[in-house]
């Protein structure tokens, strides 16, 4: 497979700076400890409070990072954010440089959950962490200064998968409601590990081998088999009706492009309003680490969709 000729010209220089690595258990500790590629956050844009709150029954407490625009008062709309990292990496602080400008631009609160990682914690532990944090956020809306009627969920990559799963879980448990789901190249379907390979997707950043490692770590067994819960792999859900409006964005060269398009199509067929973007020449995480026109457009589209959803 060689999809380099399809990569947007402005995104190619970044590939020369990024080592092509496929995850294994041996290199996972080093990948978790690697320094961020993002510039430091501008801490003046938003305040940060970290709340340690009860986790799922019988599980450890979890940390919620609550970002609020500096100098803005009153009850604000809220994005409940779930970070990415293939289910096995990442932490909220990695996303500070992305979340603080978002909070300031949209004048909203962002609550980002520090869920447990696989393989140390298999499904359902991480998604139950996300649900417990969401419930605490909603029930403490007054304390946090948020409007629970304007609260939706957002995530990138594995975080997008968890965000979609959380939307399903919130619908099915019937205790609360979400205003929207904002899914950025979401990791939705473990069966992609056993499907025939896409001839041009998944060559860069997040590969098929890394994908298999991430899904195996989360599930605790090989992906693609029977009886995988839709709260682990949302694409497994047979009923997508009565879910909140969805925004789904991906790159045309992202490993997840087909599962993301398929999920958007199924949501539409289930009567869920969907805004779908597929960016030509974009590989996984192109919008975060590169700054060419296609990356800028993806960020603008995402921010404007969030602005509309929060309103």
N, C-alpha and C positions, 0 to 999 in steps of 0.2 A: 504494500500500500504506500502510495506517495501522493499526498494531497497538497504539497507545498505550493504548487502552481495555482491552487484555488484560494490560498490564504490572501486576505486583503493586504495590499502592498504596505500599508502603514502598520500592519501588525507583525510583519516578518522580522523586523529587528529584535523584537522581544524574544522571539524563539531562539535567536543566537545567544541571548544572555541566560536563558533558562535551560538547565540540564534536563535531558529527557530521562526521567526516572519512573520506573514502575515499582509500586509499593510491594514490599515484602515484610515479614515479621522482623527480619534482621535490621532493616534500615528504618523501621517505623520510629524508634526512639530519637534518632538523629533528625528525622523529618519533623517531629513534634518540637524539637528544640531549635530548629533553624530560625534565624532572625527574619523579621517581616521584610517583605519587599516594598511595603508602602511607606511613604514619608510619615514622620510623627504627626499625631493629631494636634489640631489647633484647639487647645483646651479652653480657650476663651469663648468658643462658640456655644458650649453647652455645659451645664453642671452635671455631675455624676454622683449618684448615691448607689451603694451596693447593699442590697437587703438579703440577708440569709433567712430563708423561709423553709417551712416544712416540705420535704419531698414526698414521694408516694409512700403509702403505708408500708412500714418496715424498712424503708430505704433512707439513706442519708439526706440531710438538708441540702438545699440547692441555693446558689447565688443568683440573684437577679440584678443586672446592671441597669439602672434607671437614668436615662439621659433626658434632660429638660432644657429647652432653649434659654439662654441667659437673659434675664430681665423680663421674661414673659410670664404673666400670672393668669390665673383663672383655670377652668377645666378645659383641657386640651384633648384633641383626638390622639389616638395612641396606635403605634405599630408594635406588635409583639414579634420580636425578631429572633430567628434561630440561625446560628452561624453554620457555615459549611465546613468541609474537611473530610469528605468521603466516609463519614461515620466514625473515623478513627483518629482524626486530628482536629486541630483548631481550638480556639478559645475566644471569648468575647473581646478581650483586649486587642486581639488581632484586627478587629473591625472598627476600633475607635476612629481611625482616620476616615472611614466611610460614614459612620453613624452620626458623628458630631455635625458635619456639614449638612446632612440630611435633616437633622433635628432643627438646626437654625433656619434652613431654607423653607421648610414646611411648617414651622412653628407647631411642632407636635412633640409628644413624648415618645421615646423609644424604650421599651423594656426588652432586654436581651438576656436569654436564659443560658446559664452555664450547665448544660446537661452532661451526664456521664458518657464517656466514650467507649466504643468497642475497640478491641475484643474483651477488655476487662469487664465490661457490662454489655451483655447481649440484649436483644429485643426480649421483652418490652420495656426494659428499664429506661432507656433514653427518651422514648416518646412519652412514657409516664412522667418523667421529669418535666418534659415540656408542658404536659397537661396540668400538672400540679402548679407549676409556675404561672400558667395562664389563669387558673382558678384563683390563685392568691392575688394576682393583679386585678382581676375583675372585682373580687370581693373587697379589695382595699382601694377602689377607684377614688374615693373621696380623699383618702390619705395621700394618694399619689398625684392628685390634681388632674385626673383624666376623665373623659366622657366615655363610659363603657359602650354607649350606643354607636360610637365612632371608633371602634377598635377592630383591627384586622391583623392578620398574621402574614409574615414575610420571611423568606429564607432564600439562600443561594446554595445551589448544588445539593449536597446532602441536607442542608438546612431547608432547601426548597422541598425536598422529599418529606422531611418532618413536618413542614408547614402544611402540605397537602394532606398528610396523614392526620394532623391535628384537626384540620377542617372536617375530615370524616369522623373523627372521634367526638368532636364537639357536637356535630349533628346527631350522632347515634346515641350519645349519653343524654342529650336533651336538657342539660343543666344551664347552659349559657348559649350565646349566639355570637357569631363573627360577622363583621360588616364586609369583609373582603378577604381574599387570599392572593398574595403577590408572590409568584413563583419564578425565580430566576434560574434558568437551566436546571430545573429540578431533577433529582435522582429518584426515579419513580418505580422502576421495574427491574427486579432481580432476574427476570427471564431474559433480559438483554445479554446476560452472561452466557447463555446457551443458544441464543439465536445466531443465524448466519451473520458474519461480520459485514458491516456497512463498508463499501469499497472506499469511501472518502472521509468517513467520520471517525474521530477518536484516535487520530495519530499523534496529537499534541496535547500536552499538559496532563490530561486524565485519560489514560489508556484502558484498553480492555483488560489487561492484566491487573491494573490498579482497581478497576471496577470489580473484578472477581474477588480480589482481596478484601475490599471494603464490604461487599455484600456478605461474604463468608464470615467476616468478623462480626457483623451485626447479627446475622441469623444464628450463628453458632454451628452452621452446617453448610454444605454446598448449596449455592443458589440454583434456582430454576426448577426445583422439585414441586411436589404437591403440598397443599395445606399451608402455604405462606400467607400470613395475615395481611389484609389491606392496610392495617396500621403500621406495618413494616414496609410494604411495597404498595403504595396507593393504587398503582395501575391494576392491582389484583381485585379491586373493588368491583362488584357486579352492578351496584346501584350508585350512580353519581348524581341523582336528583336531590333537590333541596339543599344544595351547597351554596356558599356565598359566591358572588361574582369573582371571576378569576382573571388575573393578568399572568401570562406565561411568555417568557422571552428566552431565546436560546440562539446559539450560533449555528450556521449551516454545517459547520465542520465539527461541532460538539458531538461527543459520543452519545449524548442523550437526545439528539435532535428528533429521531423518529418516535421515541417513547413520549417526548413532550408534545409533538404534533398530534399523536394518537390520543393522548389524554385530553388535549384541548378539543379535539373533534368529538370525543365521547361526552365531554361536559356540555358542548353545544347541543348534541343530540338529546341530552337529558334536561334541556331547558335552562341551563346555567349561562348567564352572560359571560362571554369570554373575549378578552383582547389578546391576540397572539402575535408575537413578533419573531421572525427568523432572520437573523442578520447575515447577509452573504459575506463569506470570507472570514467568519468569526469562529475561533476555537474556544475551548472551555476557559472561562474567566477572562475573556478578551476585554471585557468592559472595565475590569478592575485594574489590571496591570499595564494596559496600553492606553495611549492618549491620542490616537488618530481619529479622523472624522467618524468612522463607524462606531468606535468606542464612545465618543462624545454623544452621538445620536442615541445609542442604547441607554446611556445614563439619563439623557433628557427625557426620552420616552418613559423610562421607569419613574423618574421624579414626577412628571406631569400626571401619570396614571395614579400615583400615590396621592398627589394633590387632590385629584378628583374624588378618589375613594374616601379620603379623610373628610372631605366636605359633606 
